[in-house]
Amino acid sequence: MISSARLITVPVLVVFAFSVFAQTPARPKFEVATIKLNTDCGNGVRNDPVSPGRLGLVCRSSRLLIEIAYKIPKALGGPAWLDSDLYDLNAKAEGNAPLDQMGGPMLQTLLEDRMKLIVHRETRELPVYSLTAARSGAKVTAFKEGSCVPIDLRLLQPTPGEPRPVFCGTSSRTKGPTTILNGHGVTMENLAHQLSVTADRPVIDKTGLTGLFDFHLELARDAADSTPSDGTAGLSIFTAIKEQLGLELKPDKGPVEVLVVDHVERPSEN
């Protein structure tokens, strides 16, 4: 006859073994990182110092840092300083960590640690812009195979005398009053996501265009301003997209996945 003590032993061992092997793996994080308030961002060029194993983001609001980390166009809620305070972030990872790792899971860990950030995802019916083809026809260029290369941080600093390669994907930079958006080998959905970061509401692709494309877009930094002005540098996002890409943004409503900020504190610099 089996004793009651032995009957208890087996399930206890099973529970212990499960707890050992089911432990959550450690989240990826940077070796060293600083987040410093920048009160002198001005209107100049903002180039992010990115290199192998290093991530730099210059003059970015805390809300934009959150949106970059979680790969979502709109983070809702939180205090007013999430938009008004601008920061410089510099972080170093172990080895040559890939950019999508540094700008995703590792950045999430950093913000949750330094800003005590707590968020959750929701799907809400919100005002959006529908991205459609203009009557005159889209002006985006069909992607040519081999015209760009996958992003490799080791190639960001080309050998002197050699041209910098064209990287696949989307990129943005500011130059004075102008925001410049570039895309190489991207889908219309990729373009819509990029525009969501710039516009005052999420953008949903309804162009019906499939495949990969290249685009170049120059617009006013205050992209949501619907009042066009003279010159490309002053064009609103609505005018620039129509004139330069043959596309249109139309006010609409639709389901949008958003990130809701439940708790956040000003980031500690150390």
C-alpha positions in Angstrom: 0.0 0.0 0.0 1.3 3.4 -1.0 1.6 5.8 1.9 -0.1 9.3 1.9 3.4 10.9 2.2 4.5 9.3 -1.1 1.3 10.4 -2.8 2.0 14.0 -2.0 5.6 13.9 -3.1 5.0 13.3 -6.8 2.7 16.3 -7.5 5.0 18.6 -5.5 8.0 17.5 -7.7 5.9 18.1 -10.8 5.0 21.6 -9.7 8.6 22.4 -8.8 9.9 21.1 -12.2 7.2 23.1 -14.1 8.2 26.3 -12.2 11.8 25.8 -13.0 11.3 25.3 -16.8 8.5 27.8 -17.2 10.5 30.8 -16.0 10.1 33.9 -18.1 13.3 34.6 -20.1 15.1 37.8 -19.3 14.0 40.7 -21.4 16.7 42.2 -23.7 18.2 45.4 -22.5 20.9 47.9 -23.1 24.2 47.8 -21.3 24.4 51.5 -20.8 21.8 54.2 -21.6 21.2 57.9 -21.0 18.0 60.0 -21.5 18.7 63.7 -21.1 16.3 66.6 -21.4 17.2 68.9 -24.4 16.0 72.5 -24.1 17.8 73.6 -27.2 16.3 71.6 -30.0 15.5 74.6 -32.2 14.6 74.1 -35.8 17.8 72.7 -37.1 18.6 69.3 -38.6 18.1 66.3 -36.3 20.2 63.4 -37.2 20.0 60.3 -35.1 23.4 58.8 -34.3 22.9 55.1 -35.0 25.7 52.7 -35.4 26.4 49.0 -34.7 25.3 48.2 -31.2 24.3 51.8 -30.5 20.9 53.7 -30.7 20.6 57.4 -30.7 17.4 59.5 -30.8 17.7 63.2 -30.8 15.0 65.8 -29.7 12.2 63.3 -29.4 9.2 63.7 -27.1 8.5 60.9 -24.6 5.3 60.0 -26.4 7.2 59.6 -29.7 9.8 57.4 -27.9 6.9 55.2 -26.7 5.4 55.0 -30.2 8.8 54.0 -31.6 9.4 51.4 -29.0 6.0 49.7 -29.4 5.8 50.2 -33.2 2.4 51.8 -33.0 1.4 55.2 -34.6 -0.5 56.6 -31.6 -0.1 56.4 -27.9 -3.0 57.9 -26.0 -3.3 59.4 -22.5 -0.6 60.5 -20.1 0.4 64.0 -18.9 1.0 67.0 -21.1 4.8 66.8 -20.8 4.8 63.6 -22.8 4.5 66.0 -25.8 6.2 69.2 -24.6 9.5 67.8 -23.2 12.1 66.8 -25.7 14.9 64.3 -24.9 18.1 63.0 -26.3 18.5 59.2 -25.9 21.8 57.4 -26.3 22.1 53.7 -25.6 24.7 51.0 -26.1 23.9 47.3 -26.5 26.1 44.3 -26.1 27.7 43.3 -29.4 26.2 44.4 -32.7 22.5 44.2 -31.8 20.2 44.7 -34.8 18.3 48.0 -35.2 14.9 46.4 -34.8 15.9 44.8 -31.5 17.4 48.1 -30.2 14.5 50.2 -31.4 11.9 47.7 -30.2 12.1 45.3 -27.2 15.3 46.9 -25.8 13.8 50.4 -26.0 10.6 49.1 -24.3 12.6 47.7 -21.4 14.5 51.0 -21.1 11.3 53.1 -21.0 9.6 50.8 -18.6 12.6 51.0 -16.3 13.5 54.7 -16.5 9.9 56.1 -16.9 8.1 53.5 -14.8 6.0 53.1 -17.9 2.8 50.9 -17.9 0.7 50.6 -21.0 -1.9 48.4 -22.6 -3.3 48.0 -26.1 -6.8 48.6 -27.2 -8.8 48.7 -30.5 -10.9 51.9 -30.8 -13.1 53.5 -33.4 -11.3 56.7 -34.0 -11.0 59.5 -36.6 -8.5 58.4 -39.2 -7.3 59.4 -42.7 -7.9 57.0 -45.6 -5.0 57.0 -48.0 -6.4 56.8 -51.5 -5.1 57.3 -55.1 -5.9 60.7 -56.5 -7.9 61.0 -59.7 -4.8 62.0 -61.6 -3.2 58.7 -60.6 -0.5 57.7 -58.2 3.0 59.0 -58.8 4.9 56.6 -56.6 7.7 54.6 -58.4 7.5 50.9 -58.8 10.4 49.3 -56.9 13.2 47.7 -58.9 14.7 44.6 -57.5 18.2 45.2 -56.3 17.9 49.0 -56.1 18.2 48.9 -52.3 19.9 46.8 -49.7 18.7 45.6 -46.2 19.7 48.0 -43.4 23.1 47.1 -42.1 24.4 49.4 -39.4 27.9 48.6 -40.4 27.3 50.3 -43.7 26.0 53.6 -42.2 29.5 54.9 -42.2 30.8 54.2 -45.7 34.4 53.9 -46.6 35.8 57.3 -47.6 35.3 57.9 -51.3 32.5 55.3 -51.6 28.8 56.3 -51.8 26.5 55.3 -49.0 24.2 52.5 -50.1 20.4 53.0 -50.5 18.7 51.1 -47.7 15.3 49.4 -48.0 12.5 50.7 -45.8 11.3 54.1 -44.7 13.2 56.9 -43.1 12.5 60.5 -42.1 14.6 63.5 -41.2 14.1 67.2 -40.6 15.9 70.0 -42.3 14.9 73.4 -41.0 11.2 73.8 -41.5 11.0 70.7 -43.8 10.3 67.1 -43.0 11.7 64.7 -45.6 10.3 61.2 -45.9 11.9 58.5 -48.1 10.9 55.0 -48.8 12.6 52.3 -50.8 11.0 48.9 -51.5 8.0 49.5 -49.3 4.3 48.7 -49.4 1.5 51.3 -49.3 0.8 50.0 -45.8 4.3 50.9 -44.8 3.8 54.4 -46.2 0.5 54.7 -44.3 2.3 53.8 -41.1 5.0 56.4 -41.8 2.4 59.1 -42.5 0.6 58.2 -39.2 3.6 59.3 -37.3 3.6 62.7 -39.1 -0.2 63.3 -39.4 -2.5 64.3 -36.5 -4.4 61.0 -36.8 -3.7 57.4 -37.9 -3.6 56.7 -41.7 -5.2 53.6 -43.2 -4.2 52.3 -46.6 -7.1 52.2 -49.0 -5.2 52.8 -52.3 -5.7 49.3 -53.6 -2.0 49.4 -54.8 -0.1 46.2 -54.2 3.6 45.4 -54.5 6.6 47.5 -53.5 7.3 51.1 -54.2 9.8 54.0 -53.8 8.8 57.5 -52.8 10.2 60.8 -51.8 8.1 63.4 -49.9 8.9 66.9 -48.6 6.4 68.7 -46.5 6.2 71.3 -43.7 7.3 70.1 -40.2 3.9 71.2 -39.0 2.5 68.5 -41.3 -1.1 68.5 -40.0 -1.5 72.2 -41.0 -4.0 72.1 -43.8 -3.2 75.6 -45.1 -0.8 75.3 -48.0 1.9 77.9 -48.4 4.4 78.7 -51.2 7.3 76.3 -51.9 7.7 72.7 -51.1 9.1 73.4 -47.6 5.8 74.9 -46.6 3.4 72.4 -48.1 0.9 70.8 -45.8 0.8 67.0 -45.7 -2.4 67.0 -47.7 -1.0 69.2 -50.5 2.4 67.5 -50.6 1.0 64.0 -50.9 -1.3 65.0 -53.7 1.2 67.0 -55.7 4.3 64.8 -55.1 2.8 61.3 -54.8 -0.5 61.5 -56.6 -2.3 60.3 -53.4 -4.9 61.8 -51.1 -5.7 61.8 -47.4 -9.5 61.8 -46.7 -11.0 62.2 -43.2 -12.7 59.0 -42.2 -13.4 56.7 -39.2 -12.1 53.2 -38.5 -10.8 50.7 -36.0 -7.4 51.6 -34.8 -5.0 49.7 -32.5 -3.8 52.2 -29.9 -1.4 52.1 -27.0 -2.9 53.6 -23.8 -0.5 55.1 -21.2 -1.7 53.9 -17.8 1.3 55.3 -15.8 4.4 57.2 -16.6 7.0 59.3 -14.9 9.6 61.8 -16.2 12.6 59.7 -17.2 15.6 59.4 -14.9 18.8 60.3 -16.7 21.0 57.7 -15.1 
